Amino acid sequence: ASGGSAGYDHKEMGITARGGWESVKRHFREIGVDTQNEPFTVVGIGDMSGDVFGNGMLLSRHIRLVAAFDHRHVFIDPEPDAATGHAERERLFRLPRSSWADYDTSLISAGGGVYPRSAKSIALSPEARAALGIEAERLAPNELIRAVLLAPVDLLYNGGIGTYVKASSESHAEVGDRANDAIRVDGAQLRCRVVGEGGNLGFTQRARIEFARAGGLINTDAIDNSGGVDCSDHEVNIKILLNQVVADGELTGKQRDRLLAEMTDEVAELVLRDNRAQNRVLAMERARGISRLEEHARYLRHLVAAGRLNREIEFLPSDEEIAERRQAGGALTTPELAVMLAYGKMELYDAALASDVPEDPYIATTLERYFPQPLRERFPQQIRQHPLRREIIVTHVVNSMVNRVGPSFVHRLQEESGAAAPDIVRAYLCTREIFGLVALWQENESLDNQVRVEAQNAVVTIVGRLVMRGTVWLLQHREALADLEATIRRFAPGIAEIGEGLGRWLAPHELAPLDAEAERLAAEGVPPALAQRVARLDAQFAGFDIVEIGADTGRSVETVASVYFGLGGRLELGWLSQQIVALPSGERWQGLARVALRNELTSVARGLATSVLAESPEIEDTEALLAAWEAKRGFALSRCHQLIAEMRPAAGLDLAMLSVALRELRALI
């Protein structure tokens, strides 16, 4: 079990608060505030003797704690000094069984103080009234606590026990926490910008949704305080491993305990990585919520039909409510997306665990990445024989994947391709490795607080398009999924070569929009090399077909790529691809039609390049190859050029026009 004398002390590690603070940092980054370097105002629920509140209120030296309360006292510091407050809170945290009454009142700004909740009423100074945004000169303690909860501050941080915020549509009786009925407020009344939920059940789910729909930034308690549970999971799995090592006589009990202690920091970092990843995917899903609303709605319908989800129990909107939000230009809120994220992971976990995914030799290597470095180095054999190896592999893979692509990705691909979930997992992992996307994602994440969130989101969106297309390509070539390691070895070198050579092979008019995209990203602060690499990913996708054509024709990647992109420039294939991407895709059938057209264009491009190379096996020079091919297709070629020339000035090409263009191009093969 977790904990015990030889285990991880969550309060000492501060792991629950640190995990929740990752949520706070992410929310503030969305509004352009760096909590670790800029001052911000806070009101809190709890006191410094508590684990989640005490640790949480020490996680930034720039916290300006305006007010807080627990079951005994109300603390008010109208104009707090961040450094002074941090030092005094740290003293209280170290003081056994401290309360707000132990706070040195000489350090509190003018008009503040610490007041017992047992008082009949509390007189409020002009400074306190200004800080809390109220006019009353005297309030009963419960009324004052309501004013604290509704204060106009940056952050409301909950580190207490109890439910303090409900939705305006809910009664106190529905909440089921009678002890706090007198101080509970409504989500719509909150005046803070961000909520951090270190404690459980501080808000009802409806309250979270109400606050989020009014523009507030909030996740759920399950997301914000998952660090403690995650840490316990790691601890249990590590202890299972080390108990076997001790039983084998390779370690004594004392050595085991010492090793556990030595790994504390790395275990904490593994947990915090999960917290950051969950916040990242929720922020991305929220950012593209309107464009993905139909996809989200379809996934919720699927979960209901599969008997996995009861919308009423989870407070998720009905189809009618989603239609109303669509009409009003709204989307799912982050608290709703957080629930969908959990269901997406559970569904994929069940499908992957019931398959042979954890037995795949390539995927099984992820098992080691779950454990801290000392265990990977010293006990690789025992890790491979872990009794829960299948469950750990699947948990790790599913978390990693869904935190990158979102909860509805797998269902969308199942609808579009008919593929089974385990194959989608394999195809995704292959795509990720072939294009080296992990390093790219990590470089983008290293820009936190250096560039605007919108620029980082743009990078993630472009990479996401490649992930989708690459996964689909591999699903269409199902034989590639039989041996993932061989597939990665087959494609990765050629695709890397193509990424480096695009500047040579693409026609100037095809390269221009990619360079413009790179310049836009660079102007936002994305390093130029990363901006260019990301902007060219869409073109690099052709690497799958180029490598295959090379294998089929015995030609080098250099020759095939120069022919492939040379044809693309002559026949405006890049421009046609942009027009297909620009087609509306909000409705399911529109989306499927767009995918079908894009797949058809990819197929046509491959067929054209293959025909050029196959017709003149004796010719090596690209220009000569293309000239020989064109010479045999005079009339059909001029017809294609004429058709595209007519289409170019047209405003908003539709499905019919693009379908005709693709049919004419296919006739050239």
N, C-alpha and C positions, 0 to 999 in steps of 0.2 A: 504493500500500500504506500501511498504518498505520505509525506510528513514523518512524524516520529522523531526520535532523538538523532537518527542517522538519515537525514533527508533535507529537503529544501524548505526553509522557514520563509513562508510567503511574505510576512511582514518585514522581516529582515532584508529580503530581496526587493521588497516593494513591487513585486511583479504585477499584481493586479492594477495598482495605480499607474505603473509605468506603461502597461498595455493600454489603459484608458487614455493616458496622456498622448499616445500616438494618434488617437482619434481627435483629441483636442488640437494637437499641432496641425493635423491635416485640415480640419475645419477652418482654422485660422488662416492657413495658407491659401485656402479658396478665396478669402476676402483680403488677401495681400498683407497679412500680418505674420511676422516671425516671432512666435511666442518666446523663443529662447534668446532673442536679442532686442525686443521692443516691449515697452510697458503696456499692460492691458488690465482692465478692471474686472474684478471677480466678486461674486457672492457665493457662499458655500453652505452646504448642509453637513454638519459633523463637527468634530473637534480634533485637536492635534494628537490626542492619545490613540485615535483610531488608525488602523492600518491604511485603509483606502484614502481617507481624508488627509491623515497626517503625512503619509508619503506623497500624496498627490500635490499638496500645497507647498512642497519643497522642490518640485520638479522644474521650476523656472525661477530664476532670480529676479524676474521682471513682473511677477504677480503683484498687483495692487489690490489686496483683499479689503474691500469696502465694508463687508458685513458677513456674518456667519451665525449659525445657531445650532445648538444641539438640544437634548432634552432638559438641560439645566439652565443654559444662559443664552443671551443674545449679545453678540459682539458687533460694535459699530466703530469704524475708523474712516471718517468722511473723506479725508484727503491723505490716503496712506502713502508712506515712503516705501518703495519696493525693497530697498536694501535693509532698512530697519525692520520691516515686517518679516522678511525672510529669516533674519537672524533670530528674532524673538520666537517665531514659529518653530524654528529648529531647536531652540532651547526647550520649548514646551514638549516637542516630540520626544526629546531625550529624557524628560522628566517623568518618572513613573506615575501613572494614573493622573495625569494633568487634566485640567479643565480650562475653559476660557477665563475663569476667575483667577488663574495663575498668571495671566498675561500682564506684563508690566504696563500699567495704565499711563505712566509718564511717557511712554513711547507712542501713545495713540494721539492722532492729530486733534486739533481743537474741535470741540463739540461732540467728540465720540466717547465711548465708554463700554463697559461690560455690565449687563443688566440681568438680574435673575428672572427667570420665567415665573417665579412665584409672586412677583410684585403685582399689586393691584393695577397700576398703570405706570407708564414710563414717559417722562418729559423729554421732548426731542428738541435739540438745539437747531438753530437755523442751518448750520452746516450739515447736520444729520438729515434734516428735511430735504435739503438740496441734493445730497448724495443719493437719497432714496427716491427722489422725484415725487415727494408728497407735500401736502400743505398742513396736515393736522399737527398741532403742537404737543399733543399728548395722546398716547395710544395704549390700549391694553396689550400685554405681551403677545397674545395670539394675533392681534391686528398688526403689531409691529413685524412679526414673522412673515405674515402675508406681504407686507410692504417690502421686506427683504427679498422674498421670492420674486416679486414683481419689479425689482429695482432696474433702472436703465443702465445696465453694465454690459461688458463684452461677453462674459462667461458666467453661466450658472453651473457650479460643480457640485454634484451630489455624491457625498461619501457616507451618507447616513442610512438608517433603516426606516422604512415606511414609504407610503405613497403620497407624494406632496403635490402632484399635478395630475388633473383629470381633464377630459375634454368637456367643452361647454354643453355637449349633448348628454353627458353622463351625470347620474346622481351620485351623491356620496355613498349611498347604500350599495350601488353597483360596484364601487371600488373595493369595498370589503376591508377597510382599514380604519375602524371607528376612532382609534386613538388620535388620528390626524385630521378628522373631519373639520375641526374648527380652524385649521390653518391652511387647508388645501386650496389651491387656486386652479384656474383653467389655463390650458395651453394657449388659447387665443389671447390671454391677458399678458403673457410674458413679454418683457421688454428687453431681455438679453438677446445677443446675436447668436450665441453658441451654447449648447448644453453638452456637458461631459457626464456620463453616467457610470461613475465608479461603483455605486451601490446598486443593488437589485431592486426592481419594481418601483423606483422613484417616480416614474411616470406610468400612466396606463398607456397601452399601445395607441389608443385613440387620441390621447393627449399628444403623443409624439407626432402623429400624423397631422393633427390640427396645427401644432407649432411649425412643422415643416412646410405645410401648405401656405402658412402666413410668411414664409421666407426664412424661418429659423434653420440653423444647421444642427442636426441631431441624428444619431444612429439609433441603436437600441441598446439596452443594458447587456444583452447577450453578446453584442459585438464589442462594446467598450470594456466590459470586465471579463472577457474571455481569457485573459492572460493567466489567471489563477488556475482555471480548468486545464488550459493548454500545458502549463508548467507541471501540473499533477500527472497528466498523460505521459509527458516525457519522463518524469521521475519513475513512474511505475514501469515503463518499458525498459528504462536503463537498469532498474533494480532486478527485473526478471533476467536480464542479460548477465549482470554481475553476480547474481546468486548462483548461476550456472558456473561462472568462472571460479567462484569460491568453492563450489561443490567439486570442481575438477582439480582443486588444489593449486590453482595458479595465483590466487590471492588469498590473504587472510581476511577475516572480517574487518579488522582495523584498517588494513590497506584499502579495502573496498570503501569504507567510510571516508578515508582521506581522499581517495580518488573522486568520490561523489562531491566532496566539498571543493576540490580543485576545479571542477567543471561548472561551478555555479554560474560564472559570468557567461560562459558559452551557451549553457542551457537557456539563460535569460535572453541572450541575443537570438537564439532560434525561435523563442516564443514571440519576441517583439517583431521579428521578421514577419511572422504570421499576422500580427496586429496591423502592421504597415500595409501588408498585401491586401488584407480585407478592406481597409479604408480606401486604398487606391482603387480597387475594383468598384466599390460603391460610389466613389466620387465620379468615376468614369461613366458608370451606368446612369447616374443622375445627370451628368453633363449632356449625354446624348439621349436622355429619357424621352423627349418628344419624338425624335426620329425612330426610336425603338419601341414606342408604345404598342404598336400592333404586334410586334414580335413578343413583347412581354405578355400581352393579353392572350396570345395564342398559347404561350407556355403555361400560363395559369389555367386556361381551359383544359389543356392536356393533363395537368396535375390533378385537376378535379375529376376528369373522366377516368383517370387511372386509379382513382380511389385513394390517392396519396394526400390530398389537400381538402380541407373544409374551410372555405373562404371566411365564413362567419366566425369560426373559432380564432382564426388568424387575423381578423379585421382587414381582409383584403377586399378591394372593390369588386363589385359584380360587373358583368359585361356592360350593363346599362350605365353604371357609374363611370366606367372607363370611357364609354362613348361621350358622356357629358364632359369629362375632363379633356378629351380630344377636341371637342367643340370649343372649349374655353382656352385651348392652347396649353393645357396642363399635361402632367405625366405622373408616373408613380413617384411617391416620395421616398427619401432614403430609408425611413423605418420600414416601409413596405418592401423596398428592394432588398433590405437586409433579411427579411423573412424568405423572400424568393431565393436569395443566395443560399440560405440554409437548405431549402428544399432541393435546389439544383445540385448541391453537393451530396445530399443523402441519396437522391435518385441515381446519380452517376456512380457513387460508391457501391450501391447494391448491385448495379449492372456489372461493374468492373470486377467486384469480388466474386460474383457468380461465374465469371469467365476465366480464361487462362491468361489474362493480362499479367497477374503477378508472377506467372511462371516464365514470361518472356525474358530471355537472358539479358537483353538490353535494358528493359524496364526495371528488372530486379536490381540493377546497379544503384537505383535511387534509394534502396534500403539503407545503404551506408550513410547517405547524406542526411538522414534523419538524426543520426547520433553525433555527439560531440567528437572533435578531432582525436583526443586521446584514445577513445574506444575504437575509432576507425583504424588507428595505427597499431594498437596492441592486440585487439581481439577480432580481426576480420572474419575468422572462421566461425566464432560464436555468434557474430551478428548474422551471418548467412543462415545459421541454424536456429535463429530466434523463434520460439513457439508461435509468436504473433507476426511472423514475417509477412505473410500475405496481407493481413489487415494493415500493417504499417506501410507497406509498399503502396497499397491502394489509397490509403488516407493521404499519404504524401503526394502522390501523383494527382489525385482529384483536387486537393487543396491548391496545389501549384497551378493546375490547368484552369480551374474555374476562377481563381483569383486573377488570372490573366485575360480570359476570354469572356467572362460573365456567365451568369446562370442559365441563359437561354440558348447559348451557342450550340450545344449538343443537340437539343431538340430541333433547332432550326435546320441543322445539317441532316438530321434524320428525316425531316419533311422534304428537304430538297433532293436528297440522294437515296433515301431508303436504307442507308447503312445502319448497322447496329452500333450501339454506344461504344462497345470495346474497340471496334475498328476505328471509330472517330478518335478515341484516345490515342491509338497507335499512330494514326495519320497526323494528328496534332503534334505529338512528340517528335516525330520524324521531321516535320516541317520546321519546328523550333530549332532542331540541331543542324539541319542542312543549311539553314540561312544564318546560323550563329546569333539567334535573336536574344538569348539570355544576356550576352555581353552588351548588346545594344540597349535592351531594357534597363540594365543596371547603370549604364552611362547616363541614360535619360534621368533615372532616379537620383543620380549624384548631383543633378542640377537643382534639387529642392531648395527653395528660398533664394536661388540665384536668377532664375528666369520665371516668368509668369506661369501659373498653372495651366493657362490656356495653351501655351506653347508646348508644354510637356504633354498635354492631352492630344494636341495635333499629332505629335510623334506617335503616341500610342494608337491613335486612330489609323494612321497610315500603315503602321506595322500590323494592326489588326486586320486590315484588308488583305495583306499578304498571307497572314495566318489562315484566313478563311479560304483564299484561293488555293494555297498550297495544300491544305487539308483536303479540299474537294478534289484536287488533281490526283492525290494519292488514293483517295477512295475510288476514283474512276479507274485506277490502275491497281486493283486490289492485290495483285500478285506481289507488289512492292512491299506489302505489309507482312508477308510471311517471314521475312528476316530483316528486322529493322536496322541492325548494325550494317548488314550488307548494303541496304538501300542508302543509308547515310554515307557509307564509303563510296558508293557509286556516284551520288549526285553532288556531295558537298564540294569536292575540289573544283569541278567544272563550274558550278554556280558561283563559287568565290572568284574564279577566273573571269567569269562574265561580269560580275560586279565591278571588277577593276578595269575591264575593257570597254565598258559602255560608251565612254567618252570618244573612243575611236570609231565605234561601229554605228552609233545612232546618227541619223541625218541631222543637220543643224536645226531644222524646224521641229524635229522630234525631241531633241535635247533641250530646246529653249524652255518649254513648260516645266521640265524637271528642274532645270537650273533656277527658274523663277520661284519654284516651290522651296528649293534649298535656300535661296536668298531671303524668302519670307521668314523661314525658320531661324536663319542666322540673325536676321534683324531683331528677332525676339530674344536673342542671347544664346540660342543653341549653337554649340561649337560648329564651325563651318564643315569640318570633316564628318561629324555626325549628321548634320543637316543634309549634306550631299548624299551620304549613304542611305538615309531614310527616304529622301526624295526619289532615289533611283530604284527602290525596292520593287515598285510595280513593274518596271522594265526587266528587272532581274528575274522576276517570276518565270519569264520565258526560258530560263535555264533548264527547267525540267524537260521541256520538249527538245531543246538544243542538244542536251546530253544524250537523249534517246536517239535523236536523228544521227548524231555522231556515231553511236554504237551500231545503228542499223546500216549506215553507209560506209563505215570505216574511215570517216573524215575526222579531223581534229576539231576541238571546240572552237578554235580561232576561225577556221574556215566556215563551219556551220553558222557560227554567230554572225560573221560578216555577211553571209548570204541572207540569213533570217532577218537581220535588222536592215540590210540593204533593201530587201523586198518591202519591209514595213515602211521605209521612207518613201519608196516609189509609189506604193499603193495606199498611202495615208492610213495605215492600219492603226497607228497610235491615235490619230484623230478620231477614227471610228470607235476605238475603245473608249475614248473620253465621252463621246456622244451616248454610248450605251450606258456608261456609269451615270450620266446625267438624267437618264430616264426615270420617271417616278417609280418608287418601289414601296410606297406606304401600304398598299393593299397586298395581300398574300399573292394573288395571281400576277399582279404587276411585278412583284419581286421575283417570282419564279420565271416569268418571261424574260426579265432582265438577265437573270443567271443563265438561262438557256442561250440567249443571244451571245453573252460573253463567252460561254463555253464553245459556241459555234465559231466565233471569231478566232479563238485559240486553236481550234481544230483546223480551220482554214489556213491560218498562218503556218501551222506545222505541215499541212499537206502541200502548200506552195513551196516551202523551203525544201522539202523532201523531193518534190518533182524537179526542182532546179538542179539539185545535186545528182539525182538518179539519171537524168537525161544526158549529162556530160561527165561521165566518170573519169575521163582522161584529162579534164581541165581542172587546174588548181586555182588560177587567178579568179578572184571574186567578180570583178567587172566583166571578165570574159564569160564566166558562168551565167551571169545575169543577162548579158547581151545575147548569148546563144538561146537561152530560154525565151526571151522576149521576141526574138526573131520569128519564132514559130507561132506566136500568138498575137499578131498584129491587130486584127479586127477586134477580137475579144478584149484585148488590152485597152485599145482606144475607147471602146464602149464603157469599160470600167472607169477610165479617167474622166470621161464625159459625165457619167452618172455622179461621180463624187464632186466634180466641179459644179454640177447643178445643186447638189445637196449642201455644199459649204455655206452659201449665203442664207439658206433657209433658217427661219427662226424656230427653234425647238423641234428637232427631228423626232418622229414617232416610231413606234414599233414596226409599222408596215414599211416605211422608207428604209430603215436599217436592215430589215429582213431581205428586202429586194437587193440591197447592196451586197449583202453576204452571199446571196444566191449567185450573183454575177461573179463575185470573187471566186467562189467554189468552182465555177465553170472553167477557171484558168488552170486548175490542177491537172 
